[in-house]
Amino acid sequence: MPLQRNQPSPDRQSVLSFVSPNVADLLFYETVDAKTVGAGSGVDITVATWASTSISVAAGIHEAGFTVTVHTDGLHGFINNDVVTIEGLGDREDDSSYSRPNGTHKVTKIDNDTFTYFVSEQPDAASPLDVTNNPHVYLAHPSYGTAHPDTENFPKHKLCHVKQADPNGLFFQYYYAAERHHQDNYNFEFSQADLGGNKYDTVVRTYVNLRSDFTDTDGEYQAGDAMPDVPASQFNDDYILMTRQQKRIGDAELDGLFVVEQRVYFRRTASSTASHDEATQGVLIQTETLYYRGETYSGVAIETAILDETKWGISAGGVRTEAKQLSGDWFLVTATDVIPQDKTSDYSNFGGLVTHTYETYITYSWPAVLGDDGSLGADNTHVTVSGIEIMDWVDKSGGSRNYVRPMFKEQGYRGPTRALIVEEWSKSRPYVYMDAQRPFMMRPLPIVYNSPYLSVQIPPTLHEQVTLICDTSASDPTWGKNSGSRRTYPATNVTDWPSSFVATVEVNPFRGGYLTRQVTVYKPEPIA
């Protein structure tokens, strides 16, 4: 509360009372006698007339209008440019279509009991004006913002509040406050603020300004503007304006003239989040970056870019970008890895990014491989042809019969097989068209041959080309001469187990693109 230093004395109309001992910088009030100002003061009007005029008034605001001349009952005490309030003059109900000469006006002193003032419209239908309603004139309270009359001692102080000082209305308190200068030297607070869910180092600067000086469209204070470097080198140079707001001071003595403006400056830094990705066994990074209105993103202002759908989405590099408007001035751009960015395309077969490579065992079927295992040789009792053993059995009557036994270089196998899994992400759907990319399959074929003397029944196997012949001569006691029994069985696409090959290739939608899963299998190891 203000501290009153002394009470008004009969010979003094105004007594200074101070909120602070430092009058030159802070708020103080003066106690003013109600007899000199306000509705309880003033004099009666005895005569009032009006006349048209073409004199410019108020710096050219009015080029022509009407001058009202007032005579008072006693000394009015006004001086040039005093602001007075006039009540009850020319107030006739039958002249309601005319402007009234009452209200608050700036006066020009003619003499001690006469003054004039200007109105823009005809005040009444008759002149002199009607004074039957006991018109009255009194010195009005100064308007808020009026400079203190003692400009030598209080050059910066302006009237900010008028308050009745006592219950009887005998005195008023005129509060004066000085405009603040060089506020950046002391008005900073270091803290942190939240914007878009992230914390940033901030400097809050609080200004006490004239309410009339505030403008919402002030081009001098825009989001992204650099913070004043005051005090010099107190803060880093990379603080920029985040927001500004106006609010009431909350003090009745100051709210009429002044307003608090807070400007929040912050150090803009990109905020990143790292998370483990189970699918790729890598790390996904999400980065959030703030942009202010007018700042360039991808070649255009951010407020324009956010409406251009071609600038957002998933890139060929596996990063999703999206934008969100946080306020009229700020935009949040989020870049999120779809796949880990430390992956390379060194092993890429499909033009994408390899996301996962690992070895494992899968169940796979390997067909039997027909071939001489080296355990038998050719002699008079049997002949081997590409893994087919043909045995000639002679009976007691001198006849013979052939019997066939297939021989296998590799027995058929189904079971655990070492495999290499390569997973590769790409924005566009890959096309499997090259031999290195296309899955491979071993294609075993059967050998089926029947004749009176030779019957071969071998299920599907891998084998080389096989030719079987069972012609008879004229001396054959049963069949006589027969020819044309030659049959050739072509070799399979591979005649032995390959050391490795691509067994399967799968392409499936994955995180806004496509994931290609390639499985390479390796020849089973021989049993020790």
Secondary structure, 3 states (H helix, E strand, C coil): CCECCCCCCCCCCEEEEECCCCCCCCCEEEEEEHHHCCCCCCEEEEEEEEEEECCCECCCCECCEEEEEEEECCCCCCCCCCEEEEECCCCCHHHCCCCCCCEEEECEEEECCEEEEEECCCCCCCCCCCCCCCCEEEECCCCCCCECCCCCCCCCEEEEEEEECCCCCCEEEEEEEECCCCHHHCCEEEEEEEECCEEEEEEEEEEEEEHHHCCCCCCCCCCCCECCCCCCCCCCCCEEEEEEEEECCCCHHHHCCEEEEEEEEEECCCEEEEEEECCCCEEEEEEEEEEECCCEECCEEHHHHCCCHHHCEECCCCEEEEEEECCCCEEEEEEEECCCCCCCCCCCCCCCEEEEEEEEEEEEEECCEECCCCCCCCCCCEEEECCEEEEEEECCCCCEEEEEEECEEECCEEEEEEEEEEEEEECCCCCCCCCCCCCCCCCCEEEEEECCCCEEEEEEEECCCEEECCCECCCCCCCCCECCCCEEECCCCCCCCCCEEEEEEEEEEECCEEEEEEEEEECCCCCC
